[in-house]
Amino acid sequence: MSDSLRRLVHSSAFGALQDKLESWSTDYHVISCDQNLNRCCEMIELTAKLQGQLFTILNLAAAEGGHYAGVDTLKTRLLPWLGTCFSMARPSVTGDTSLQLIQDSVEKDKRLRELSASHHSDMQKMETQLCSTRLQLDSVKAELADAQVALDNTKSKSATTLLATEDEILQLSADLRVAREELEIQQRKMEALDDYERQIRLLREEVSYLTTEKAMLQERLARSRSLSPVTRRGCPSSPPRSDSPTRAQLTQSSRHARVLSRFSDLYAVERLEAQTLLRRYIHDLHMVQKIIFIAAMEAFQVAKLAYRQFKLRVRKTLSPSHLGPESLEDAAVDYIVRNLDLYDVQSSANDVINAMNVNPRISFPPEVDFALISPLIKETCKVAFTMQTLEPPLDVAFASDGELYNENKYRRSFDSEFSAPLVMYHVWPALMEAAQVVVKGEAVTRRGALWRSRSRSRSCSPVRSRSLSPSRALAFSSLRESSPGRLTASRL
């Protein structure tokens, strides 16, 4: 009891009640009616709480006094006060009404108990349903986790399959590229086979011609043997003139077939080797193909000029002592055909490299030189020089970027746009005999090729310097010194 009383004292509940009464008294005429009623209900609630605590203390105090202690006080003070309170709050109703109220209260209590029981059963059902729902939720979460794991596995498998598919696509692309290259090689072989068949046909014609010539010569020899010695002595002392063709004319068809085959080999072998070598220094395939094409064109130009100069020197050397039945022109050509090894290929290759160094259409890394493809240039110069000894001579067709594509002169490269009408650049020149195409070249066609070629020609692309560095000049001079000796009158 003393603890309860001490807590009541320390809580200062009556002081708080007094403060609230004073505040309410001050604000009574200011606040509204509802607010006054709320303040009054609040005071009643506080008073009821205090009375509850006091009754608790009263009960404890009575318990501490034993069974009979404090009975007089309760009889004389508490019970009359309780009776007075209840008599004041008692309404003016009859006994029947009070009984009716008691019955209503009992029925209400019964209903409350029923409602409580039904509410308790409903709560139990809801708890049961909640437990089942939680179990279902746990099972759904487990299924969701399994589905997530399966999804992750499917994603990993799909990624692996996608990588494998990409690898297969790359492999198939590589196989397709190799197949196209093999197809192109087979087509070139078929073309070479056609050339070989034509060479065989020409050789057969030449053999038949030589057989006929041999028969004619044997007949002439028989006639000359049948002549008398007097007739022979009566013949003039001048050397007999013969109408037989020269060696150059006899070997025309065979040399024609050989140079055509060699030209095809240049395209199929030496060109690809030079292209592979240049790709180590230049990553742009278009520029590499342009360099090789310009090298071939320049080689033909230099070889034709060297042939004319060579032929002039041969004619000048042979003219004082020429007495043969053939003309001086035929004798000069025959001499060149017999002595093709006297052609200074190294000098022509150096001239080609010098011409390429000042060509504004191509560029090259400064740390290397066009002498890197000198094997291709030398072989092309040899073939071009040999072609000039034919009748009529063979030459490459004139070509320019942006020209109209000619199906009779060129075939399109595999990376061309087959619907484009203009040539963007050339890969290999076409070989012409007079106005007839003998061997087709290769060109790359693109849409807008003329505009691209003009824009590139107007742009300031890197061009090699016209003057060589001292080291390169020394290299060229050493190459010239080590090259085969040039044709002189004494050697002729």
C-alpha positions in Angstrom: 0.0 0.0 0.0 2.8 2.3 0.8 4.2 1.8 -2.7 0.9 2.7 -4.4 0.5 5.7 -2.2 4.1 6.8 -2.9 3.6 6.5 -6.6 0.4 8.5 -6.4 2.2 11.2 -4.4 5.1 11.3 -6.9 2.8 11.5 -9.9 1.3 14.8 -8.6 -2.0 13.9 -10.2 -4.0 16.3 -8.1 -1.7 19.1 -8.9 -2.1 18.4 -12.6 -5.9 18.2 -12.1 -5.8 21.6 -10.4 -3.7 23.1 -13.2 -6.2 21.8 -15.8 -9.1 23.2 -13.7 -7.5 26.7 -13.6 -6.7 26.5 -17.4 -10.3 25.5 -18.1 -11.6 28.3 -15.9 -9.5 30.8 -17.7 -10.5 29.7 -21.3 -14.2 28.8 -20.5 -15.6 31.9 -22.1 -13.2 31.9 -25.0 -13.5 28.3 -26.3 -16.6 26.7 -27.9 -19.2 24.5 -26.3 -17.7 21.3 -27.7 -14.4 22.2 -26.4 -15.8 23.0 -22.9 -17.6 19.6 -23.0 -14.3 17.9 -24.0 -12.5 19.6 -21.1 -15.2 18.4 -18.7 -15.0 14.8 -20.0 -11.3 15.0 -19.6 -11.6 16.1 -16.0 -14.1 13.3 -15.3 -11.7 10.8 -16.8 -8.8 12.0 -14.7 -11.0 12.0 -11.6 -12.2 8.5 -12.3 -8.5 7.4 -12.7 -7.7 9.0 -9.4 -10.7 7.4 -7.7 -9.6 4.0 -9.0 -6.2 4.5 -7.5 -7.7 5.6 -4.2 -10.0 2.6 -4.1 -7.0 0.4 -4.7 -5.2 2.0 -1.8 -8.4 1.6 0.3 -8.6 -2.1 -0.5 -4.9 -2.5 0.4 -5.3 -0.6 3.7 -8.4 -2.7 4.7 -6.5 -5.9 3.9 -3.6 -4.8 6.1 -6.0 -4.3 9.1 -7.2 -7.9 9.1 -10.9 -9.1 9.0 -12.4 -6.7 11.4 -10.1 -3.6 11.4 -11.6 -0.5 9.7 -15.1 -1.9 9.6 -16.6 1.0 11.5 -14.9 3.5 9.2 -16.3 1.8 6.2 -19.8 1.7 7.7 -19.8 5.2 8.9 -18.1 7.0 6.0 -17.7 4.9 2.8 -21.1 3.2 2.6 -23.2 6.4 3.3 -21.1 8.3 0.7 -21.6 5.5 -1.8 -25.3 5.5 -1.1 -25.6 9.2 -1.5 -23.7 9.1 -4.9 -26.0 6.3 -6.2 -29.1 8.0 -4.9 -28.1 11.2 -6.7 -27.4 9.4 -10.0 -30.5 7.1 -9.7 -33.1 8.0 -12.3 -36.7 8.2 -11.6 -37.8 4.8 -13.0 -40.0 2.0 -11.6 -38.9 -1.5 -10.5 -40.3 -3.0 -13.7 -38.2 -0.7 -15.8 -35.1 -1.6 -13.8 -35.9 -5.3 -14.3 -36.4 -4.8 -18.0 -33.1 -3.0 -18.1 -31.4 -5.8 -16.3 -32.9 -8.3 -18.8 -31.7 -6.2 -21.7 -28.3 -6.0 -20.1 -28.2 -9.8 -19.7 -29.3 -10.3 -23.3 -26.7 -7.8 -24.4 -24.1 -9.7 -22.4 -25.2 -12.9 -24.0 -25.0 -11.4 -27.4 -21.6 -10.0 -26.6 -20.4 -13.4 -25.5 -21.9 -15.0 -28.7 -20.3 -12.3 -30.8 -17.0 -12.8 -28.9 -17.2 -16.5 -29.5 -18.0 -16.1 -33.2 -15.3 -13.5 -33.4 -12.9 -15.9 -31.7 -13.8 -18.7 -34.1 -13.5 -16.4 -37.1 -10.1 -15.3 -35.8 -9.1 -19.0 -35.5 -10.3 -19.6 -39.1 -8.5 -16.6 -40.3 -5.3 -17.7 -38.5 -5.7 -21.1 -40.1 -6.2 -19.6 -43.5 -3.2 -17.3 -42.8 -1.1 -20.3 -41.9 -2.1 -22.1 -45.1 -1.6 -18.9 -47.1 1.9 -18.6 -45.6 2.6 -22.2 -46.5 1.4 -21.5 -50.1 3.5 -18.4 -50.2 6.6 -20.3 -49.0 5.9 -22.9 -51.7 5.5 -20.2 -54.3 8.7 -18.6 -53.2 10.5 -21.9 -53.4 9.0 -22.4 -56.9 10.1 -18.9 -57.8 13.6 -19.6 -56.6 13.7 -22.8 -58.6 12.4 -20.9 -61.7 15.1 -18.2 -61.2 17.8 -20.8 -61.0 16.4 -22.5 -64.1 16.2 -19.1 -65.8 19.9 -18.4 -64.9 20.9 -21.8 -66.3 18.9 -21.1 -69.4 20.5 -17.7 -69.8 24.0 -19.2 -69.4 23.2 -22.0 -71.8 21.7 -19.4 -74.3 24.9 -17.3 -73.9 27.0 -20.3 -74.5 24.9 -21.3 -77.5 25.0 -17.7 -78.8 28.8 -17.7 -78.5 28.9 -21.1 -80.3 26.6 -19.8 -83.0 28.8 -16.7 -83.5 31.8 -18.9 -83.7 30.0 -21.1 -86.2 29.0 -18.0 -88.2 32.6 -16.8 -88.2 33.8 -20.2 -89.2 31.2 -20.4 -92.0 32.2 -16.9 -93.2 35.8 -18.0 -93.3 34.9 -21.2 -95.1 32.8 -19.1 -97.5 35.7 -16.8 -98.1 38.1 -19.7 -98.7 35.5 -21.3 -101.0 35.2 -18.1 -103.0 39.0 -17.9 -103.2 39.2 -21.5 -104.3 36.4 -20.9 -106.8 38.4 -17.9 -108.2 41.5 -20.0 -108.3 39.6 -22.7 -110.2 38.2 -20.1 -112.6 41.7 -18.8 -113.2 42.9 -22.4 -113.7 40.1 -22.9 -116.2 41.1 -19.7 -118.0 44.7 -20.9 -117.9 43.5 -24.3 -119.3 41.8 -22.4 -122.1 45.0 -20.6 -122.7 46.9 -23.8 -122.8 44.5 -25.3 -125.2 44.9 -22.3 -127.4 48.6 -22.6 -127.1 48.4 -26.2 -128.1 46.3 -25.3 -131.1 48.8 -22.6 -132.1 51.7 -25.0 -131.6 50.0 -27.5 -133.8 49.5 -24.9 -136.5 53.1 -23.9 -136.1 54.2 -27.5 -136.4 52.2 -27.9 -139.6 53.6 -24.7 -140.9 57.1 -25.8 -140.1 56.5 -29.2 -141.7 55.3 -27.4 -144.9 58.3 -25.1 -144.8 60.6 -28.2 -144.3 59.1 -29.8 -147.4 59.5 -26.7 -149.4 63.2 -26.4 -148.3 63.8 -30.0 -149.1 62.3 -29.5 -152.5 64.5 -26.4 -153.1 67.6 -28.4 -151.9 66.8 -31.2 -154.4 66.4 -28.7 -157.2 69.7 -27.0 -156.3 71.5 -30.4 -156.3 70.1 -31.2 -159.7 71.7 -28.1 -161.3 74.9 -28.6 -163.3 78.3 -27.4 -162.1 78.5 -25.0 -165.1 75.3 -23.4 -164.1 76.6 -23.1 -160.6 79.8 -21.5 -161.9 77.8 -19.2 -164.1 75.8 -17.9 -161.1 76.8 -14.5 -159.7 79.1 -14.3 -156.7 76.5 -12.5 -154.6 75.1 -14.5 -151.7 71.9 -16.3 -152.4 68.8 -14.7 -151.0 66.1 -16.8 -149.4 62.5 -15.9 -148.7 62.4 -18.1 -145.6 61.0 -16.4 -142.4 63.1 -15.3 -139.5 63.3 -17.0 -136.2 61.1 -14.3 -134.6 58.4 -15.0 -137.2 58.7 -18.7 -136.8 58.3 -18.5 -133.0 55.6 -15.9 -133.1 52.7 -18.2 -132.0 54.7 -20.0 -129.3 56.0 -16.8 -127.8 52.5 -15.3 -128.0 51.2 -18.3 -126.0 54.1 -18.2 -123.5 53.7 -14.5 -122.7 49.9 -14.9 -122.2 50.5 -17.7 -119.8 53.2 -15.7 -118.0 50.9 -12.7 -117.8 48.2 -14.9 -116.2 50.8 -16.3 -113.7 51.8 -12.7 -112.8 48.2 -12.1 -111.8 47.7 -15.4 -110.0 51.0 -15.7 -108.2 53.3 -12.7 -108.1 50.5 -10.2 -107.6 49.2 -12.1 -104.6 52.7 -12.5 -103.1 53.3 -8.7 -103.4 49.8 -8.0 -102.0 50.6 -10.2 -98.9 53.9 -8.5 -98.5 52.4 -5.0 -98.7 49.7 -5.8 -96.2 52.3 -6.0 -93.5 52.9 -2.3 -93.8 49.6 -1.0 -95.2 46.3 -2.1 -93.7 44.1 -0.5 -96.4 43.6 -3.3 -99.0 42.4 -0.7 -101.6 45.6 1.2 -101.4 47.6 -2.0 -101.7 45.7 -3.0 -104.8 46.2 0.5 -106.3 49.9 0.3 -105.7 50.2 -3.0 -107.5 48.1 -1.8 -110.4 50.1 1.4 -110.8 53.3 -0.7 -110.6 52.1 -2.9 -113.5 51.1 0.1 -115.6 54.3 1.9 -115.0 56.3 -1.3 -115.8 54.6 -1.6 -119.2 55.3 2.1 -120.0 59.0 1.8 -118.9 59.4 -1.6 -120.8 58.0 -0.1 -124.0 60.3 2.8 -123.8 63.3 0.5 -123.0 62.3 -1.7 -126.0 62.2 1.3 -128.4 65.7 2.5 -127.2 67.0 -1.1 -127.3 65.7 -1.5 -130.9 67.2 1.8 -132.0 70.6 0.8 -130.7 70.4 -2.7 -132.4 69.4 -1.1 -135.7 72.2 1.4 -135.4 74.7 -1.4 -134.7 73.4 -3.8 -137.4 72.9 -1.3 -140.2 76.6 -1.1 -141.5 76.9 -4.9 -141.8 73.4 -5.9 -142.7 73.3 -8.0 -145.9 70.6 -10.6 -145.0 67.5 -11.4 -147.1 65.2 -10.0 -144.4 64.8 -6.3 -143.7 66.8 -4.4 -141.2 63.6 -4.2 -139.0 63.1 -7.9 -139.0 66.8 -8.5 -138.3 66.7 -6.2 -135.3 63.6 -7.9 -133.9 65.1 -11.3 -134.6 68.3 -10.2 -132.7 66.2 -9.0 -129.7 64.3 -12.2 -129.6 67.5 -14.2 -129.6 69.1 -12.0 -126.9 66.4 -11.1 -124.5 68.8 -11.6 -121.6 70.6 -8.4 -122.6 67.6 -6.4 -121.5 68.6 -4.3 -118.4 65.6 -5.2 -116.1 67.1 -3.6 -113.0 67.3 -0.2 -114.7 63.7 -0.5 -115.7 62.7 -1.5 -112.2 64.5 1.5 -110.8 62.7 3.8 -113.3 59.3 2.3 -112.3 60.1 2.8 -108.6 61.1 6.4 -109.2 57.9 7.0 -111.1 55.9 5.5 -108.3 57.6 7.8 -105.8 56.2 10.9 -107.4 52.8 9.4 -108.2 50.1 11.6 -106.4 47.5 8.8 -106.4 49.3 6.5 -104.0 51.0 6.8 -100.6 53.5 4.6 -98.8 54.9 4.5 -95.3 58.2 6.5 -95.1 60.1 3.7 -93.3 59.9 1.3 -96.3 60.3 1.7 -100.1 58.6 0.5 -103.2 61.6 -1.6 -103.8 59.8 -4.0 -101.5 57.8 -5.2 -104.6 60.7 -5.1 -107.0 60.3 -8.9 -107.9 56.8 -8.2 -109.2 58.1 -5.1 -111.1 61.0 -7.0 -112.7 58.8 -9.9 -113.8 56.2 -7.5 -115.2 59.0 -5.5 -117.1 60.3 -8.8 -118.6 56.8 -9.8 -119.8 56.1 -6.4 -121.2 59.4 -6.2 -123.0 58.8 -9.7 -124.5 55.3 -8.6 -125.6 56.8 -5.8 -127.7 58.6 -8.3 -129.9 55.3 -9.8 -131.1 53.5 -8.8 -134.2 51.3 -7.0 -133.4 52.7 -6.1 -129.9 50.6 -6.7 -126.8 49.9 -3.8 -124.4 47.7 -3.0 -121.4 44.5 -1.1 -121.8 44.2 2.5 -120.8 42.5 2.8 -117.4 41.3 5.7 -115.2 39.3 5.8 -112.0 35.7 6.7 -112.4 35.4 5.3 -116.0 32.4 3.4 -117.2 32.7 -0.3 -116.5 33.3 -2.4 -119.6 32.3 -6.0 -119.3 34.5 -7.0 -122.2 37.7 -5.6 -120.7 37.3 -6.3 -116.9 35.6 -8.6 -114.5 34.4 -7.3 -111.2 36.1 -8.2 -107.9 34.2 -10.2 -105.3 33.7 -7.1 -103.1 32.3 -4.9 -105.8 28.8 -3.6 -106.1 27.5 -5.4 -109.2 24.9 -2.8 -110.0 27.4 0.1 -110.0 28.2 1.4 -113.5 31.5 3.1 -112.7 34.9 1.8 -111.8 36.2 3.0 -108.4 39.7 1.7 -109.0 41.5 -1.1 -110.9 43.1 -4.2 -109.5 44.8 -5.6 -112.6 45.1 -4.2 -116.2 43.5 -5.7 -119.2 45.8 -7.0 -122.0 45.0 -5.8 -125.5 46.1 -6.9 -129.0 45.5 -3.9 -131.2 41.8 -3.2 -130.4 40.9 -6.7 -129.2 40.9 -7.8 -125.6 43.2 -10.8 -125.1 43.1 -11.2 -121.3 40.5 -9.5 -119.0 41.6 -7.4 -116.1 40.0 -6.9 -112.7 38.2 -3.8 -111.4 36.3 -2.7 -108.3 33.0 -1.0 -109.0 31.2 1.2 -106.4 28.4 3.7 -106.5 29.6 7.2 -106.5 33.1 6.2 -107.7 33.6 9.3 -109.8 32.8 11.6 -106.8 35.1 9.6 -104.5 38.0 9.7 -107.0 37.5 13.5 -107.4 37.3 14.1 -103.6 40.4 12.0 -103.0 42.3 13.8 -105.8 41.4 17.2 -104.3 42.3 16.1 -100.7 45.8 16.6 -99.5 46.7 12.9 -99.1 50.2 12.0 -98.0 52.5 11.8 -101.1 56.0 10.5 -101.2 58.7 13.1 -101.7 60.1 13.6 -105.2 63.6 13.6 -103.8 65.0 10.4 -102.3 66.9 10.4 -99.0 70.7 9.9 -99.1 70.4 6.3 -97.9 67.9 5.4 -100.6 69.9 7.3 -103.3 72.9 5.3 -102.2 70.8 2.1 -102.4 69.6 2.9 -105.9 73.1 3.7 -107.1 74.4 0.4 -105.7 71.5 -1.4 -107.4 72.4 0.3 -110.7 76.0 -0.7 -110.3 75.1 -4.3 -109.5 72.6 -4.5 -112.3 73.5 -6.4 -115.5 75.6 -4.4 -118.0 73.7 -2.3 -120.5 73.7 -3.0 -124.2 76.7 -1.5 -126.0 78.0 -1.6 -129.6 81.0 -3.6 -128.6 78.7 -6.3 -127.0 76.6 -6.4 -130.1 
